[in-house]
Amino acid sequence: MNEVNRQAPRWIGGVQPPSELLRASGTQIFEIECREQPDRLRNLIHSYRGNAILRAELEKFRSLASKEGPIFFIGMGASFCSSFGGSVLLETHGRLSFSIDAGEWLHYGRSVWSDAALSVLLTTSGESAELVELFKLAGSGGLGLLCNNSASTCWNLADKRLPILAGPEYGNATKTYTNATAASIILACEILGRPWEEEAEQAADVFAASLDPIFAVRGELEAFCRPAINTEIIGRGAAYGAAIMSALCIREMTGHRAAAHTGAGFKHGPNLDVDGSHVAIIFALGRAATLGIKLAEECNRRKGKVVLVTAEDRDRTESLFPVRVDAVPEPWEGITSLLVSQSLTLGMVERNGCRLPPRFQYGVMEQ
């Protein structure tokens, strides 16, 4: 009877992983999944451009968004981070939009939910208790889903849904962040009636070309950042989502404390206590790049060290570690900037061990 009642494994993405992955360490899986990102990203771009079913789903989202009201992107963790690509692009082009934490929204925001023209719920697993509850409370209405699991509860509850197409993911959110950010940007472009194909291909090219060179310096990055007690990660626009994701990546994989900030939020607060115990990873990209460079200079004056991610060539010093990432159209820097933090994280876990064990099955999803 016990054998009959025992629940079958709830494999990530509904697929049993191959035996070589089951035997792999957390560090190995993290690198494997990081290096899968360019191919997964290209597959998503090509699918959203040419797949008739996905084109029809995008039209459903666009129809909802044609109504009066703001557009909400609602998610948690990496899914929340990936939403900034969509919300920032919409705001930049005159459409009111917000990225919202799903847990906070569930308990405090539902009284104004009907004001939105469209709410896009983002979830990798499709099983997170907060997201499932939001679907049950809202019904279908002006609701859409971005999800990486087509066998999930959220997927079955949604009637407007788009796949993240990242494949199963067993470590930190690498592929799912990258692809969900791209899907959010593409969706925002569709809502705005802006062409996106050429910009997406350009971003995918830069992302693919940057991965190996940036990962090749992971040991140097780790050594540069090693003495730091405090790691601050600063980004603006869509790169703020990458900053939050960077902090999650470092903390989950290594246990080292890291915190994310907007450029202005850092300037008017944490910047005041920068000293020799700090390293700041600053994404000086996009329209506010000069402000990021100015902030890096100020951190150095306060004796803090800086990893400066920029589209310009810069000289390396004892307190400045520049990493060049070619410019991409806004808001695609929310994807390309993350490679630096992934490289640093890989260097840290190779040296010190991986704190986050691989997860091959879904556990209990509860608030």
C-alpha positions as CSV (number, residue, x, y, z in Angstrom):
1,M,0.0,0.0,0.0
2,N,2.9,2.4,0.8
3,E,4.3,1.8,-2.6
4,V,0.9,2.6,-4.2
5,N,0.5,5.8,-2.2
6,R,4.0,7.1,-2.7
7,Q,3.9,10.2,-5.0
8,A,5.9,10.0,-8.2
9,P,8.8,12.3,-8.5
10,R,7.8,15.9,-9.5
11,W,10.8,16.5,-11.8
12,I,11.7,20.0,-12.7
13,G,9.9,20.9,-15.9
14,G,8.2,17.4,-15.9
15,V,11.3,15.8,-17.3
16,Q,13.6,13.3,-15.6
17,P,17.2,14.6,-15.9
18,P,19.9,12.5,-17.5
19,S,22.1,10.5,-15.1
20,E,25.2,12.6,-15.7
21,L,23.4,15.7,-14.4
22,L,22.1,13.8,-11.4
23,R,25.7,13.0,-10.5
24,A,26.9,16.6,-11.2
25,S,27.9,19.0,-8.4
26,G,26.2,22.4,-7.9
27,T,29.3,24.1,-9.3
28,Q,29.2,22.0,-12.4
29,I,25.5,22.5,-13.0
30,F,25.8,26.2,-12.5
31,E,28.5,26.5,-15.2
32,I,26.6,24.1,-17.6
33,E,23.4,26.2,-17.3
34,C,25.2,29.5,-17.6
35,R,26.8,28.3,-20.9
36,E,23.4,27.1,-22.2
37,Q,22.0,30.6,-22.0
38,P,23.0,31.9,-25.5
39,D,21.4,28.9,-27.3
40,R,18.2,29.1,-25.2
41,L,18.0,32.8,-25.8
42,R,18.3,32.4,-29.6
43,N,15.7,29.7,-29.6
44,L,13.2,31.9,-27.7
45,I,13.8,34.9,-30.1
46,H,13.3,32.7,-33.2
47,S,10.3,31.0,-31.7
48,Y,8.6,34.3,-30.8
49,R,9.3,35.6,-34.2
50,G,8.1,32.7,-36.3
51,N,5.9,30.3,-34.4
52,A,2.2,30.8,-35.3
53,I,0.9,29.7,-32.0
54,L,3.1,32.1,-30.1
55,R,2.2,34.9,-32.4
56,A,-1.5,34.3,-31.7
57,E,-0.8,34.3,-28.0
58,L,1.1,37.6,-28.3
59,E,-1.9,39.1,-30.1
60,K,-4.1,38.1,-27.1
61,F,-1.8,40.0,-24.7
62,R,-1.7,43.0,-27.1
63,S,-5.5,43.1,-27.3
64,L,-5.8,43.2,-23.5
65,A,-3.2,45.9,-23.3
66,S,-5.1,48.1,-25.7
67,K,-7.5,48.9,-22.9
68,E,-7.1,51.9,-20.5
69,G,-4.9,51.3,-17.5
70,P,-1.4,50.4,-16.4
71,I,0.4,47.1,-17.2
72,F,1.6,45.1,-14.2
73,F,4.4,42.5,-14.3
74,I,4.0,40.4,-11.1
75,G,6.6,37.8,-9.9
76,M,8.9,36.8,-7.2
77,G,12.7,36.2,-7.0
78,A,14.3,35.8,-10.4
79,S,10.9,36.2,-12.0
80,F,10.4,39.6,-10.4
81,C,13.9,40.6,-11.5
82,S,13.2,39.6,-15.1
83,S,10.1,41.7,-15.3
84,F,12.0,45.0,-15.4
85,G,12.9,44.6,-19.0
86,G,9.2,44.8,-19.9
87,S,8.1,47.4,-17.4
88,V,11.0,49.8,-18.0
89,L,10.6,49.6,-21.8
90,L,6.9,50.4,-21.5
91,E,7.5,53.4,-19.2
92,T,10.3,54.7,-21.5
93,H,7.8,54.8,-24.4
94,G,5.0,56.4,-22.5
95,R,2.9,53.5,-21.2
96,L,2.4,53.3,-17.4
97,S,3.8,50.0,-16.1
98,F,5.2,48.5,-12.9
99,S,7.2,45.5,-11.7
100,I,5.5,44.1,-8.6
101,D,6.5,41.6,-6.0
102,A,3.8,38.8,-6.1
103,G,3.9,38.2,-2.3
104,E,3.3,41.8,-1.5
105,W,0.6,42.1,-4.2
106,L,-1.3,39.1,-2.9
107,H,-1.6,40.6,0.6
108,Y,-1.7,44.3,0.0
109,G,-2.5,45.2,-3.7
110,R,-5.6,43.3,-4.8
111,S,-8.0,46.2,-4.0
112,V,-6.6,48.2,-6.9
113,W,-5.9,45.2,-9.2
114,S,-8.9,46.0,-11.5
115,D,-7.3,49.3,-12.4
116,A,-4.8,47.4,-14.6
117,A,-5.4,46.8,-18.3
118,L,-3.2,43.7,-18.2
119,S,-1.3,41.8,-15.5
120,V,1.4,39.5,-16.6
121,L,2.3,36.9,-13.9
122,L,5.8,35.5,-14.2
123,T,6.8,32.2,-12.7
124,T,9.5,29.6,-13.6
125,S,7.9,26.6,-11.9
126,G,4.2,27.6,-12.3
127,E,3.7,26.1,-8.9
128,S,4.6,28.9,-6.5
129,A,1.8,29.2,-3.9
130,E,1.5,33.0,-4.2
131,L,1.2,32.9,-8.0
132,V,-1.3,30.0,-7.9
133,E,-3.4,31.9,-5.4
134,L,-3.4,35.1,-7.5
135,F,-4.7,33.1,-10.4
136,K,-7.5,31.6,-8.3
137,L,-8.5,35.0,-6.9
138,A,-8.4,36.9,-10.2
139,G,-9.9,34.4,-12.6
140,S,-8.9,34.9,-16.2
141,G,-9.9,38.6,-16.9
142,G,-7.0,40.8,-17.8
143,L,-4.4,38.2,-16.8
144,G,-1.6,36.6,-18.7
145,L,1.2,34.2,-17.8
146,L,4.9,33.8,-18.6
147,C,6.0,30.4,-17.4
148,N,8.7,27.8,-17.9
149,N,6.6,24.8,-17.0
150,S,3.7,23.8,-19.3
151,A,2.7,21.0,-17.0
152,S,2.2,23.4,-14.0
153,T,-0.9,24.5,-12.1
154,C,-0.5,28.2,-13.3
155,W,-0.2,27.0,-16.9
156,N,-3.4,25.1,-16.6
157,L,-5.2,28.0,-14.9
158,A,-4.2,30.5,-17.6
159,D,-5.9,31.1,-20.9
160,K,-3.3,33.6,-22.1
161,R,0.2,32.2,-21.7
162,L,3.6,32.4,-23.1
163,P,6.5,29.9,-22.5
164,I,9.9,30.9,-21.3
165,L,11.5,28.1,-23.3
166,A,14.6,27.9,-21.1
167,G,14.4,24.1,-20.5
168,P,14.7,22.4,-17.1
169,E,16.9,24.3,-14.7
170,Y,18.4,22.7,-11.6
171,G,20.6,25.4,-10.0
172,N,20.4,29.2,-9.7
173,A,18.1,31.0,-12.1
174,T,20.4,31.5,-15.1
175,K,18.5,30.4,-18.3
176,T,15.1,31.2,-16.8
177,Y,16.1,34.8,-15.9
178,T,17.7,35.4,-19.3
179,N,14.8,34.0,-21.3
180,A,12.1,35.5,-19.1
181,T,13.7,38.9,-19.4
182,A,13.8,38.5,-23.2
183,A,10.2,37.4,-23.3
184,S,9.2,40.5,-21.2
185,I,11.0,42.8,-23.6
186,I,9.4,41.2,-26.6
187,L,6.0,41.3,-25.1
188,A,6.4,45.0,-24.3
189,C,7.5,45.7,-27.8
190,E,4.5,43.9,-29.2
191,I,2.2,46.0,-26.9
192,L,3.9,49.2,-28.1
193,G,3.9,48.2,-31.8
194,R,7.6,48.5,-31.9
195,P,9.8,46.1,-34.1
196,W,12.1,44.1,-31.9
197,E,13.6,41.4,-34.1
198,E,16.8,43.2,-35.1
199,E,17.5,44.5,-31.6
200,A,17.0,41.1,-30.1
201,E,19.4,39.5,-32.6
202,Q,22.0,42.2,-31.8
203,A,21.6,41.6,-28.1
204,A,21.9,37.8,-28.5
205,D,25.0,38.2,-30.6
206,V,26.7,40.4,-27.9
207,F,25.6,38.0,-25.2
208,A,27.0,35.0,-27.0
209,A,30.2,36.8,-27.9
210,S,30.7,38.1,-24.3
211,L,30.2,34.9,-22.3
212,D,33.5,33.2,-22.9
213,P,35.8,36.3,-22.4
214,I,34.0,37.3,-19.3
215,F,34.0,33.8,-17.8
216,A,37.7,33.5,-18.7
217,V,38.5,36.2,-16.1
218,R,36.4,34.7,-13.3
219,G,39.5,33.8,-11.2
220,E,40.8,37.4,-11.5
221,L,37.4,38.7,-10.6
222,E,37.2,36.5,-7.6
223,A,40.7,37.5,-6.4
224,F,39.8,41.2,-6.9
225,C,36.6,40.9,-4.9
226,R,37.8,38.4,-2.3
227,P,38.8,40.8,0.6
228,A,35.4,42.5,0.5
229,I,33.0,42.2,3.4
230,N,30.3,44.1,1.7
231,T,29.3,43.6,-2.0
232,E,27.0,46.2,-3.5
233,I,25.5,45.8,-7.0
234,I,24.2,48.9,-8.7
235,G,22.1,49.2,-11.9
236,R,19.5,51.5,-13.4
237,G,16.6,50.8,-15.7
238,A,16.4,47.2,-16.8
239,A,19.9,46.7,-15.3
240,Y,18.4,47.2,-11.9
241,G,16.6,43.9,-12.4
242,A,20.0,42.4,-13.3
243,A,21.5,43.9,-10.1
244,I,18.8,42.2,-7.9
245,M,19.4,39.0,-9.8
246,S,23.1,39.3,-9.4
247,A,22.7,39.6,-5.6
248,L,20.5,36.6,-5.5
249,C,23.0,34.6,-7.6
250,I,25.9,35.4,-5.3
251,R,24.0,34.9,-2.1
252,E,22.3,31.6,-3.1
253,M,25.4,30.0,-4.6
254,T,28.1,31.2,-2.2
255,G,26.4,32.4,1.0
256,H,28.3,35.7,0.7
257,R,26.1,38.7,1.5
258,A,25.4,40.9,-1.5
259,A,22.8,43.7,-1.9
260,A,21.3,45.4,-5.0
261,H,20.6,49.1,-5.4
262,T,19.5,51.6,-8.0
263,G,22.1,54.2,-8.8
264,A,20.2,57.0,-7.1
265,G,19.2,54.7,-4.1
266,F,22.9,53.9,-3.6
267,K,24.0,57.5,-4.0
268,H,21.6,58.8,-1.4
269,G,22.3,56.2,1.3
270,P,24.7,53.2,1.2
271,N,27.4,55.3,-0.6
272,L,27.9,57.2,2.6
273,D,29.5,54.2,4.4
274,V,31.7,53.0,1.5
275,D,35.2,52.2,2.7
276,G,37.9,49.6,2.1
277,S,35.6,46.8,3.1
278,H,33.4,47.4,0.1
279,V,33.3,46.2,-3.5
280,A,30.7,47.7,-5.8
281,I,29.7,46.1,-9.1
282,I,28.4,49.0,-11.1
283,F,26.5,48.5,-14.4
284,A,27.4,51.7,-16.3
285,L,25.3,50.9,-19.3
286,G,22.5,52.5,-21.2
287,R,21.4,56.1,-21.1
288,A,22.6,56.6,-17.5
289,A,26.1,55.1,-18.1
290,T,27.9,58.4,-17.3
291,L,26.2,58.4,-13.8
292,G,27.5,54.9,-13.2
293,I,31.1,56.0,-14.1
294,K,30.8,59.0,-11.8
295,L,29.6,56.8,-9.0
296,A,32.5,54.4,-9.6
297,E,35.0,57.3,-9.2
298,E,33.3,58.4,-6.0
299,C,33.5,54.8,-4.6
300,N,37.2,54.7,-5.4
301,R,37.7,58.1,-3.7
302,R,36.2,56.6,-0.6
303,K,38.7,53.6,-0.7
304,G,36.1,51.2,-2.0
305,K,36.9,48.8,-4.9
306,V,34.7,48.8,-8.1
307,V,34.0,46.2,-10.8
308,L,32.8,48.6,-13.6
309,V,30.7,47.0,-16.3
310,T,30.8,49.4,-19.3
311,A,30.8,49.6,-23.1
312,E,34.0,51.6,-23.0
313,D,37.6,50.5,-22.6
314,R,39.1,51.4,-19.2
315,D,42.4,50.9,-17.6
316,R,42.6,48.5,-14.7
317,T,44.0,49.7,-11.4
318,E,44.3,48.3,-7.9
319,S,40.8,49.6,-7.0
320,L,39.1,49.4,-10.4
321,F,38.4,46.2,-12.4
322,P,36.7,47.2,-15.7
323,V,34.8,44.6,-17.7
324,R,33.7,45.6,-21.2
325,V,30.3,44.6,-22.5
326,D,29.4,45.9,-25.9
327,A,26.4,48.3,-26.0
328,V,23.0,46.8,-26.8
329,P,19.7,48.6,-27.5
330,E,17.7,49.4,-24.3
331,P,16.6,47.5,-22.3
332,W,18.6,44.4,-23.4
333,E,21.4,45.4,-21.0
334,G,19.3,43.7,-18.4
335,I,20.5,40.5,-19.9
336,T,24.1,41.2,-21.0
337,S,25.2,42.8,-17.7
338,L,24.4,39.7,-15.6
339,L,27.3,37.8,-17.2
340,V,29.8,39.6,-14.9
341,S,28.1,38.5,-11.7
342,Q,27.7,35.0,-13.0
343,S,31.4,34.9,-13.8
344,L,32.3,36.2,-10.3
345,T,29.9,33.6,-8.7
346,L,31.5,30.8,-10.7
347,G,34.9,31.9,-9.5
348,M,33.8,32.0,-5.9
349,V,32.2,28.6,-5.9
350,E,35.2,27.0,-7.7
351,R,37.4,28.4,-4.9
352,N,35.2,27.9,-1.9
353,G,32.6,25.3,-2.8
354,C,28.9,25.7,-3.8
355,R,26.4,26.4,-1.1
356,L,23.3,25.7,-3.2
357,P,22.8,22.0,-4.0
358,P,21.1,21.1,-7.3
359,R,17.4,20.8,-7.2
360,F,15.9,18.1,-9.5
361,Q,12.4,17.9,-8.1
362,Y,9.8,20.4,-7.0
363,G,9.3,20.4,-3.3
364,V,6.3,21.7,-1.3
365,M,5.2,25.1,-2.6
366,E,3.9,27.2,0.3
367,Q,3.8,30.8,1.4
